[in-house]
């Protein structure tokens, strides 16, 4: 028997014993079961094998204190004194309690937590899972049933069946029935009819986990059972393939929204003004660093506001990067209008200056930007797994797009921007201060890039190099979508994102990216002005 | 593209150089140029690699200061000469030439990526310099002028895989890496090794991603799918620096915990974790030869002095720093043994030199110009540090030519006379067998 097999069976035994012990042991036995000095002496010997063995002994002891010790271990609150090896439970207030009597210790020594690794963590999970099968809390029983189902340990079966017989809550009962089926399916000595019933029950789940369980039908099973399992597997795989395609499209939309955010500011500066702005990526990076600074300030002065930190960072980043943009336009770019190569070199230089300035100010290493609670976690939509963070970024990208479209269409400054772009001299004759409009347009594009940085800080490194990784993709999107057209940017970003994600499963990430670039190059050869070409004299000249 | 800003960087490099010289002049007794020994530092201080290499520059400066405080070497003070190759591979060769020809440095500490090492190699051969290379790498190289103080694959990757097999019962493997030479060679070695251990081809999934890959949704979903085949699955990650943060974030997002699918990484250390919220990552692993959390007096003293030097009491330490420290101390010891800084005397003198490492043992320079190391496996803790869960009982000798690869299994290297060869083919009995 390998170490692993032994470990697995130990886990099962532990789980089972803990569960049985906790509700079967009569009170009379408890008196002699109170002596936990053996396992408690072993649990903190800096050796995971010993800790694991001690956990086993604790379970066997049947002491009512065992459950408390196990959960303290899981939470990192089981501590020991390195000199005496004495073990304590640390409570929320930081006081040391005797693990058995739970009475505070008089003179507390210096302590270290008992170390936990993946092996111990799994043992704890199994133990806790089995323990909570009889918990009075239905939600805990539901989790426990799912945990036991995932572990698929035959030894947990008696405990599960006992719990199932007593269960009244229909949801928990369903979960327990399913957990039982997951275990029974691979068990030896089960009648074919019973196994088929289990196969059907598991097959109805129709997800990835069900596939794994169905594949565990032993070779010794009756042919009709194997047939049923094979049918169920084929059905699930067909179903999952469709969902898989939908999942890829979602990933594509999500990637597309990131591209859209990165590119939309460029669509203004490059698309509308015709300035090749190589420092665009650095505006995104500055936006991300603004988020970092805002979060740091909130952490220091008002931690309660942390969940709103991103919302606060959005206007701050917009104003800050917008201001930097205006500054760059006034001091450098306005002297270079109409000279594309010089603009390219100058903005490239600016991008290096900004990068190195940030590196000097914040250091070359990544900075941590935390995720607010409403952006963490996932939910399932059918068999689609959607993460909240990505969902918010998609929504945010579309909001930014709509807002920008609104500004260009409905506001005075938007009108002036379009006028200046279409015919600068005519606009000037009509009394528009074209200089001022140029500065505002560049500021707007930079500000939007800053907002993108706020969103990107959630999914990428906040480091001085952040901007570089987006600049090429941004130009790609704008050129592909059609210079000077916001709708083109939207369609370009989404089609590149989705195409990338549909190619990736077949070609791999590296080849997929190459293929995509080749496709875009060929496309630009065919249609040099991109998807949505602007028509008009301003463009022709 | 990068040549555009070469000049700007050169200016920045000079400014830094001047600052360093000033700093040293301030502390040293009045001395003319003959009374100092120059030590070259060839690490990128700008560009993409600055994130990792800046710390190593500081480490060498720290060691130089420590050595000077202790009286210098051969009665002379050390003087650090810092140049900035700006993450630009051809510039590495240029800067190496500047250090050796113009500055006449006695030794160079530098390079991070293998491509930068390969690009300076001809310069070091031609001008007979000494380079200490402090980063774990793919092996398949042994040169007279280079001393490798980072781990070869058998000093990092293979013990990590062994640990997962024995302790976690892993049967199915995802080898995920960034698409360049280190992950490709390491994965080739690992694939051969796993197959020799009886792992079937369909239980190995190999995946490469471009540098700085930031959208991991599809790949993490694939890993999840690959891991649901009913066998315990683990990910062996050779994903390079910057791409790690979004990778780990996505793992957390999709709810993959270390107890389900553990990830063991070879390029993620304390510095990289500094930019991530590590709570969702607790239990994922890394294999190195040093961790900041190693609880021995040598390490504690080092961290304390380092933090005082860098004036930041939160600054972390990592494995390549330890490798730099070991290399520096070895060079000092060899120079003192040889009584001169002449490379022709120091290079042979370095073989056999043993110095204390920071994990409570000794590391020795072997005839293949690699050093002996302990291998530590650590689990990520919620404070961004590692909890050492396994340590090899003894020191591991580097296998610079992997016995698991077709082209290199017959090669050995030994830089002592009479062999004096970095790629001796034991089958043909000739120096200069097939390498890559």
Boltz contact constraints between the chains, C-beta under 6 A:
constraints:
  - contact:
      token1: [A, 4]
      token2: [B, 169]
      max_distance: 6.0
  - contact:
      token1: [A, 117]
      token2: [B, 379]
      max_distance: 6.0
  - contact:
      token1: [A, 117]
      token2: [B, 389]
      max_distance: 6.0
  - contact:
      token1: [A, 118]
      token2: [B, 258]
      max_distance: 6.0
  - contact:
      token1: [A, 118]
      token2: [B, 259]
      max_distance: 6.0
  - contact:
      token1: [A, 118]
      token2: [B, 283]
      max_distance: 6.0
  - contact:
      token1: [A, 121]
      token2: [B, 259]
      max_distance: 6.0
  - contact:
      token1: [A, 122]
      token2: [B, 259]
      max_distance: 6.0
  - contact:
      token1: [A, 208]
      token2: [B, 228]
      max_distance: 6.0
  - contact:
      token1: [A, 212]
      token2: [B, 228]
      max_distance: 6.0
  - contact:
      token1: [A, 212]
      token2: [B, 230]
      max_distance: 6.0
  - contact:
      token1: [A, 215]
      token2: [B, 230]
      max_distance: 6.0
  - contact:
      token1: [A, 216]
      token2: [B, 230]
      max_distance: 6.0
  - contact:
      token1: [A, 251]
      token2: [B, 217]
      max_distance: 6.0
  - contact:
      token1: [A, 251]
      token2: [B, 218]
      max_distance: 6.0
  - contact:
      token1: [A, 255]
      token2: [B, 215]
      max_distance: 6.0
  - contact:
      token1: [A, 352]
      token2: [B, 5]
      max_distance: 6.0
  - contact:
      token1: [A, 356]
      token2: [B, 46]
      max_distance: 6.0
  - contact:
      token1: [A, 364]
      token2: [B, 50]
      max_distance: 6.0
  - contact:
      token1: [A, 364]
      token2: [B, 51]
      max_distance: 6.0
  - contact:
      token1: [A, 364]
      token2: [B, 54]
      max_distance: 6.0
  - contact:
      token1: [A, 365]
      token2: [B, 51]
      max_distance: 6.0
  - contact:
      token1: [A, 365]
      token2: [B, 271]
      max_distance: 6.0
  - contact:
      token1: [A, 365]
      token2: [B, 274]
      max_distance: 6.0
  - contact:
      token1: [A, 366]
      token2: [B, 275]
      max_distance: 6.0
  - contact:
      token1: [A, 368]
      token2: [B, 275]
      max_distance: 6.0
  - contact:
      token1: [A, 370]
      token2: [B, 277]
      max_distance: 6.0
  - contact:
      token1: [A, 387]
      token2: [B, 253]
      max_distance: 6.0
  - contact:
      token1: [A, 459]
      token2: [B, 246]
      max_distance: 6.0
  - contact:
      token1: [A, 460]
      token2: [B, 214]
      max_distance: 6.0
  - contact:
      token1: [A, 460]
      token2: [B, 246]
      max_distance: 6.0
  - contact:
      token1: [A, 461]
      token2: [B, 242]
      max_distance: 6.0
  - contact:
      token1: [A, 461]
      token2: [B, 245]
      max_distance: 6.0
  - contact:
      token1: [A, 465]
      token2: [B, 48]
      max_distance: 6.0
  - contact:
      token1: [A, 469]
      token2: [B, 212]
      max_distance: 6.0
  - contact:
      token1: [A, 501]
      token2: [B, 218]
      max_distance: 6.0
  - contact:
      token1: [A, 504]
      token2: [B, 218]
      max_distance: 6.0
  - contact:
      token1: [A, 509]
      token2: [B, 209]
      max_distance: 6.0
  - contact:
      token1: [A, 510]
      token2: [B, 179]
      max_distance: 6.0
  - contact:
      token1: [A, 510]
      token2: [B, 208]
      max_distance: 6.0
  - contact:
      token1: [A, 510]
      token2: [B, 210]
      max_distance: 6.0
  - contact:
      token1: [A, 513]
      token2: [B, 210]
      max_distance: 6.0
